[in-house]
Amino acid sequence: MLERTNVNLVIDGPPFTPRANRLKDGLKRTAFWPVISELTSDFKVHNTYLKPDVFTDSVEEYRSMRRVAGLWDVTGEEVVEITGPDARRLIERTVPRKLGPLKPGKSLFAFLLYPHGGVVEDGVLTMFDEDRYWWVGGPGPAEVWLAANATGLDVSVRSYLDQIHLCAIQGPQSREILKQVSDIDLDAMPWFTMREGRVCGVETVVTRTGFTAELGYDIHVDVDRALDVYQGLREIGEPMGMVLCGSQAMNIRRMEAAILNIGAEIDWTTNPFELGWEGMLDWSRDFVGRDALAPLRDTGPTRRVAGLRLDSTTVAKTGDRVIDDGDEVGLISSAIWGPSVKASIALAMVATPAWEIGNRVAVETAEGACEAEVVALPFFDPERKLARA
């Protein structure tokens, strides 16, 4: 089990854990920095951490991952631990999705809502037991929001952003590579499950999840041993064809899979109906945001995330306008050239009824207007067969 130190300061109800002010800490380096900094100088910032954006070429990294496997530094995905006798009650209060499948050792895609129905953050919710859960999300304020809603509950909420770092191995050979260095029975580990075990001789928490929609695993490890895991995976994986990958390669694959991204498709102004998540909502119980969303059960949203396939090789940019019959109906939120679909693809929040599949629209790019078709999502592997392999 990963080491945890819980020293809680209770301030008028909700539990908080003292820690350094992130804004005063400046940019931080992940546990994998000693290796990564020697191999690339191309970085991005994610949730206060410098992360590799590209090592060699983003498309080649993507292709290598699709053929064999890729290894990512995904630190900045924040582990927020919820513990205590009322942990389940806090989850039921703040997580609006159906929780029936959530059992010990199980993970779920989930999201948190504000009272007005907008999304706080999406992430992976994992259950260890009735008294302990992990929320693993990105740069959203999940820790603060969960703690703020813990009033009256016997529960502790604590972030391990600076104590637990993550690496991810993704791709069709990721299971075979991980088998070489882990005591976990990976063959008996279905999609969206969690196991505790050793990787490269180090205690870890492994979830069969990832941001690529490929077969893959997220590995959570204490900072002081994280580099041992990363190096051990390199030593085994690289001779088998695994490559180090940056955030650009992951973005290509997440776009083909139409995995929505906070800060792009998702923010506090978007609701589950607009994001296509309405089927997950559990209307049989109360949750934060329920009253605001209830009217949409009958009326439906006035806009929705749509997938666009451009007729041109031009790649759109964030903020490009989507035009339908002369009127602006939306803005591009993300766009790439999709190597596996061999097309220029984009995601956009589009007004009704322009989001309907088969509708023809125009995208105003820097190179001029491009015709595009609204297509079904995801763009590639719609049944998620690769991730379920």
N, C-alpha and C positions, 0 to 999 in steps of 0.2 A: 504494500500500500504506500502511496506517496505520502511523505511527511507533511503534516499540516499543523500550523500554530494558530489557535483561535484565542485572541485576546480582544474581547468585545467591550465597547463603550456604549452603554445604553443611554440614549438621550430622549427622554419623554416618549418612550415606547419603542420605535423601530431600532434595531441593532445596527451599529456601524462599527467598522474596524479602523482605528487610526492608521494612517500611512502617509508617505510623503506626497506633497501636492504635485500631481503630474505636470501641471503647467510650468512649475518652477524647476522640474527635473530636466527640461529640454529634451532633445532627441536622445533615444536610448538604443543600445546595441543588443541584439538578441544573443542567446547563449551560443549560437552557431557562428557568430561574427568572426572568430579567429580563422575559420576555414573560408567562409564566404568572402571576407574582405580581401583575401589573397587571389580570388578567382574572378571578381567583377568589381567595377567601380560604378555600376549603373544601379541606383537604388531608388526606392520610393518610401514614403512614410505611411505607416499603417498603425493607428492607435498608439502613437508616441514612439514606435519602433522603426528603425531603418531596416527595410526588407529588400532583397535582391529583385530587381525588376526584370533583368535579362542577364544571362551568362554569355551566350554566344549569339544566337539568333532565335527570336521568339517562335517563329514557325517551325524551325528545325527542332527546338526543344519540345514543342507540341507534338510533332510527328514522332519523335523518339518515345515520348510518353505513350502515344497511341499504339506504337508497335510493341514496346516492352514495358517501361515504367519510368516515372519521373519522381524525383525527390525534391520536396518543397520545404522551405522555412515558412511556416504559417503562424509564427508568433505574432501576437496582436489580436488573434482570436482569443477572447478573454474568458477564462474559466471563472465563473461565479458560482460559489458553492452555497447551497441552501440546506441547513441542517437544523434538527430539533424536532420535538413531538408534533409541531404544527406545520412541518415542511410541506406536506401534501396539501394542507388547507391553503397555504400561500400560493402554491402552484395552481390550484383550482380557482383561486381568486383572480390571478393575473394572466393565466394562459387560457385563451378562449377556445382552443381546439379540443377535439374529442380526445380524451386521455385513456380510453379503454385499453389500447394496446400497450400502455406504459406500465411495464412490470420490471422487477429487478433484472438488471443486465440488458435492458432495452433502451434504445434511443429513439427520439422522434424529432422530425422537423417541427418547429413551433414558432410562435411569435407573441409579442406583448403589445397591448393596446393602451392608448390614452383614453380618458373618459369620452372624448369626442369621436372616438372610433379610429383615429389615426394610429399608424404603427410606430411603436417605440423602437423595436428592433426585431429581427428574426434570428434564429439560431438553432442549435441542437440541444434538446433537453434529454438528459440521461438520468436514469434512476438506478441508484446503488441499492437502497432499501427504503422503507417507509420514512426514515428519518434523515435521508441524505440524497440530494439531487445535485446535478451539475447543469448549469446553463452555460453553453459555450457560444458566444456571439462575437460580433465585431466591435466597431467603435461606438456603438450606441450606448445610451446610459442605462443599461440593464441593471447593473448593481444598485444604482441609486433608486431606480423605479421599483425594483423588488423590495428594497428596504423601506421605501416610503409607504408601501402598501402592506407592510408587516405589522402595523399598529394593532395591538391587542392579541398578537399571536406569540406563542413560545417558539421562536425561531431565530436563527442567526443567518445573516447574509454577508458573504465575504468574497472579495475579488482576489484571485491569485495571478493577476496579469504579470506581476514581476517575480513570481515564484515558480510558476509552471509554464514552460514554453512548449511549443508544438512543432513537430515536423510531420509531413504527410507523404506517404508513398502511394502513388496512383498509377494505374495502368494494368494491362492484362496479365502481366507477370508479377504484379506486386505481391500476390499471395505466396508464390513460389520463392521469391526473394526473402520475404519476411519470415517464412518458415525456417530458413537457414539460421536465423539468429533469435528465435523466440520460442518459449516453452508453451505458448498458447496454442490450443487446438484450432487452428484457423479454418480447417475444413468443416468444423462444426459451429462456425460463426456466421450466421446469416447477415444480410444487409441490415443496417441500422441496429446493431447490437453492440454491447460493450463487454470487454473482458479486462481483468487485472492480471498482469503477468510480467515476465521478464523479457526485455528486448535488449540484445547485446549485453546481457548480464545485469541489466539495470531494471529496477521496479518501475513499471509504467501503467498507464491506463490507455487501452487501445479501443477505439471505436471504428466500426466499419462504415465510415462516412467520408465525405470529401466534397470539394467544390468543383469537381470535374465530371460527375456522372459516369465515371469509369469505375471498374473494380478498384477499391483503394481503402486505405486505413489512415486515420489520424492518430498520432502517437503523442500522448501527454506525459511530460517527464519533468521532474524537479530540475531547476536551473543548473545546479552544481554537477549534475550527471548528464545533462542534455547533449553536450558535445560528444560524449562517449557513444551515445546512441547514433547520432548523425554520422560520425566517422565509421562506426561499425557497419551501418547500412551501406555506406559508400564502398567499403572494402569488399563486401559481399556482392552488392548490386551492380557496380560499374563493370566488372568483368562479364556480367550477364547481359549488359546492354543498357542498364539504367543510366539516366543522365540527371544532372542537377538542372532544375527548372526555376524560372523566375515568374513573377506575377503576370507578366504579359502573356506567357504561354497558358497560364491558368485562365486568364480572361477570355482567350480564344475559345477554350473548351467550355467554359461556363456559358458563353454566349450561344454556342451551338446547342447546348442543353437548355437554353432559356432559363437558367438559374438567375433569379432576380437579385440585384445587388443593392444593399443599403447605400444611400447617397447618390444612386443613379435612378433605379426604378422605384425604390422604397424610401419614404421619409414620413415625417409626422403628418403630412397632408394627404397621404394615400391610405386607403382602407382595404380590408380583405376582399371586398367585392370587386374593387378596381384591379386588384392583383390576381384575381382568379382563385382565391383561397376560401371562398364562401362555403364550399362543401366540407371544410374542416371544422366549421363552427359548431359548438355544442350548445344548442338552444335549450337543452333540458336543465341547465343550471345558470346561476348568475355569474357574471365575470365583468371585470372593468371594461367599459365600452359597449356593453350589451344594449343598453337603452338607445344609444346613438345609432347603432347599426340596425336595430329592429325594423325601422321603416323601409330599409332597403330590401328586406325580404320580399316585399310586394312590388316595390317600384323598380328595383334594380338600380345599378349605378348609371351615371350619365357619361362615364368614360371608363376605359379599361386598357390594361397593357395589351398591346397587339404586336405580332411579329410581322416584319416587312421583309420581302425578298425583292431587292432592286433588280431591274432589268439590265443595268449597267455594271461594269466592274468598279465604278466609283464607290468608295466607302464614305458613308455619311459621317457627320460629326455630331457630337452632343450639342443639342440646341437647334439643329437644323429643323426647319418647319415642315410639317406634313400638311399637304393641301388636298382637299377633296371638293371637286366641283367648284373650284375657285375660292373656297373658304379654308382658313387655317383650322385644322381639327386636332392638332397635337404637335408635340416636339419630340425629336429623337433623344432618347436617354442613353443608349449604348449602340455601338455599331462596329462591325469588323468585316473582314473578308473571311468566310468560313472555309477552311481547307477541305473538310470532309463533305460539305454540301456544295462546294465549288460555286459559291455565290456570295454576293455582297448582301449581308443581312443586318437587320437592326431591330431594336425594341423601341417602342414609343407608347406614351399614354395618349390614347386616341378617343375622341368623343363619339358618342352614339349618333347614327348607326354606322359610322365609317369603319368601325373595328371589325365588321362582319367579314368572315373568311371568304376570299374570292373578290372582295372589293378592290378596285383599282384606285390608287392615289398617286400623288407626286411628292417627291422629297426635294426641297430646295437646298442644294449643296453648293459649295464654293465653286464647283465646276459647272453649275447650271442645274436646271430641274431634271430629275430622274424619275421615270415611271417606276412604280413598285406595286406589288400585290400583297394584300393581307393574307398571311398563311397561318396554318395551324402550328401551335407550339407543343413541344420543342421542335426546333428545326431538324434535329438529328437524333436518331435512336429514341423515338417517341415512347416506347414501352420500357425504357430504362433497362434493357436486357444486358447491357454491358456492366452496369453497376450491380446487377443482381447475379452476375455470373458465378 
